[in-house]
Every structure is written in structure tokens, then in C-alpha cells.
Amino acid sequence: MRLFSLATASVLIALAATRPAAAQSLPQPKWADVERETLEHFQALLRLDTRNPPGNERRAAEYLKNVFDREGIPARILALDSNRSNVVARLKGTGRKRPLLIMGHTDVVTVDSTKWTHPPFAATRDGGYVYGRGAVDDKDNVAAGLMTMLLLKRLNVPLDRDVIFLAESGEEGTTRVGIDFVTRQHLDEINAEYCLAEGGGATRISGDVKYATIQTLEKRGRGIELMARGVAGHGSVPLKSNAIVHLAGSVARIGAWRPEIRLNETTRGYFERLATLSPPDVARHYRGVLSSDSAARRAADDWLYENEPRHSSMLRTSVSPNIIAGGYRSNVIPSEARATLDVRMLPDEDPDRFLEEMKKVVNDPSVEVRFPSAAFGRPTGAESRLDSEAFKAIEAAVRRVYNVPAIPVMSTGATDMSFVRAKGIQCFGIGPAVDMEDGPRGFGGHSDQERILESELHRFVRLNWDIVTSLARAK
Ligand SMILES: [Zn+2]
């Protein structure tokens, strides 16, 4: 109970005398103490080298397990590969509602140490920031989830639903050992009505938080290959069937193609709300996207493609040709050439139908359009609902903690939530506030100066606590 202030305790005792236990107001943590402890765990986690590959997430899993053990919170290690373990912990509720899952991944992407001003695994504090690989992807979510669990336990908050914490390995491209394994073999340990994870965040512009995004949906990566075949021959005798020429033409046609615009509940809500928060000259493009007039939609799309390409990608299944390969000497006409396309499908896209559409765009019988045989795929699940208790609770918490509106967002990339959503659990991506300028200036996730504002880390813990207690505590 060391985080329980005496003043709060006496107020609670007075309240308890006049009100039934279940209706007690929520005990408030002593935030100054919480902040000290948050920083301690956060820095300790950043100092564990869990770069993936190779991962070594066991370091983080064991650290977390030790903390839970010390606090008397039941926790278990789950491992497909003992060096790449996951840890799951659970606080029991009455079972009146189905559980709430809080997730964070413990692996981080690799680093080029020579590029870092502050060493990537030192968790250096400088100028109000903490620097380190994983600072915003995703040890911030791990630390916030951990603190919420500790506070729920210490303050003995009565719960209507179990609160489950999962720190999973392998999110950065090796889900086989992490979320894929956990959802496949230990679903009963994490099964829940709702889940909170990474993928959202609050946006600061010139030092003020303007809005917070809540990720309710993500696109699904599904690569496509173009394979051109022609006749091999001497380079001194050009051939009409030259595979490189046919491939280049096909790639150019695909590059010029913009698949149809299709909105869903999340992206519609996103552009609607973003329009109300943006200056008029930008807002008109967001409204244009929503227009029923196809010329207005096209004009808005043109502007976004040029100026805000991420937003253009949100409108459609996107295609980006990213690898091209063919030929091996200058005087040999190669018989084959291949292009690899990064395709990010809208969640409701029919992959086979899309492939057929692409064949029509390519329109060249010597170029095969196909899904690669060994694709790294993530499953897909339904859009998390905006009229759910969880979305409303997050929205209200965002209002209390930041005093700004919340906006649903669809990620153009994929996270571990895809596996969890595929099991029917509604997932919501949240995250701390970061300066909008930080990413472009090279301080964002996966950058060589990944960092988080200490004050925003602490606010994120409060947000996490607010959301979890409003969704899970007994009322
Ligand atoms: Zn991440």
C-alpha cells in the first residue's frame, strides 16, 4: 500500500461508511511515487538488449515475471523458444464481464550503434527525454501496462473483469515465437473481450497535444510478384520478347494505377474528425475524400498522394513496387525478370479478386502475376467497434487526461493486434504523446535517436490507468 496516500485513505473510509463497497470511488495512486517507479522499470527494460534478430526477449520476460512475483501477481512464462519467451499475468475480477487484455511487445528492431548519439541500450536521460531503442516501440506500452497492473493490485481495486497483461516477443517480423504461438497454443490464457496495444498515440504540435488516435483496424500485407519470361539471347541482337522490357512496362503501368477508393467506419470517422481539427486549406481535402462526387474525391486524392501519402494509402489497397531483379551480364538478354510488390490490402479486400484486377492492369501475357509461394502473412479480423464500451472509455479517458478529442485510425502497417482480432477480440491501439515534428526529424520509432518525453511517458501511464480502471473496476 505504499502508493496509497493517507489523505485518500481517510476519505475512502468515510465514503465506505455511507456507500456500498462496490460503488466506492476509485482510490488514486500517489503519482509522484508512480512516476519514480515507472522510470525505474522503463529504463531497466530499455537497457535489456532485445533487438530482433536475434531477440533474446527472455531477458524482458524474466524481468517482468520477477516484478509480478514480488508483488504477488500470478504470472507465467510461455515459450516456444526458451530464449524468446512471453510472459502473461492476470488479476482476477468477479467475472461479471469478460476479461481485458493489455499487450506490449518486448522485442525491438536492430540498431546501427555508430549512428546513435546516446547509446541505444543505455536509457540515457537528456533534456526531458529518455533515449533508447524501444522508447516508443514498444517498451512504453510494456511499462505502462506493468504499472497499471501493479497499481490495481496494490490499491486492491475490485474488478468486474479479469485484467490480463501480456508481454510478447517477436513482433518485429518473427511472430512465430510470439503472438502467433500465444494465440494458437494459449488462447485461453489471453482470451478477452477487449485488448489494448500499440498503434495509436497522441499528437503534439508546438508542445500542445491536439488529438489522440486510437487504432481500430489495420491493413493486411500481402505481397505480389511479377515474373516476366522471354527468350534468352545475345545482347547485340535485341529481341521483342526481352523480359526486362516487358517487366519494366508492367511495373510502370502498376505505378500509374491507383486502385479504387473505399472507406470503412474507421477511415470515414478518421477523416471526418481530422477535418474538424485541421486548418481550412487542409480540411477541405479531408472533406473531399468523403464527398459523394467522384471528381471531388479524385482531386482530394491527388492532393493527398502528393502531400500526405500515408493518407492516400488509407483510402485503398495500396501497391508499391519495391524490388526489381533481372539480368546478370551486359551482353546477355536474360530469360527472366522479376518485380516484388508490397501490397497493403484493405481489411475487406478479396485477395484473389484484387490479383485478377492487377492482371488486367499489367495486360501482358508474358508477365505472370502471382502471390509468392512462401509469404509472411498475418491474419485479419473485424474492425474494432466505435460504439463499443471500450472505444467510449478510451475516448473519455483521452478527454480527461489530455483534454482533446480521440480519432479512430486504420494503420497502413500491421501489428500483433491482427492475430488477436482474428480471434474475435476487439483491439484498440493506444500510445503516448509525441511531437509531430519528432518523426520527420529522426527521433521516432525505428530511428537512430528513438526517444520519449519523460512527462509524456508519465501521462501515458495515467491514460492507461484511466482506461483500464473505467473498463474493469467493479461499479
Ligand atoms: Zn511495435
Residues whose N, C-alpha, C, O or C-beta is under 5 A from the ligand:
A	BS01	ZN	D137 D138 E198
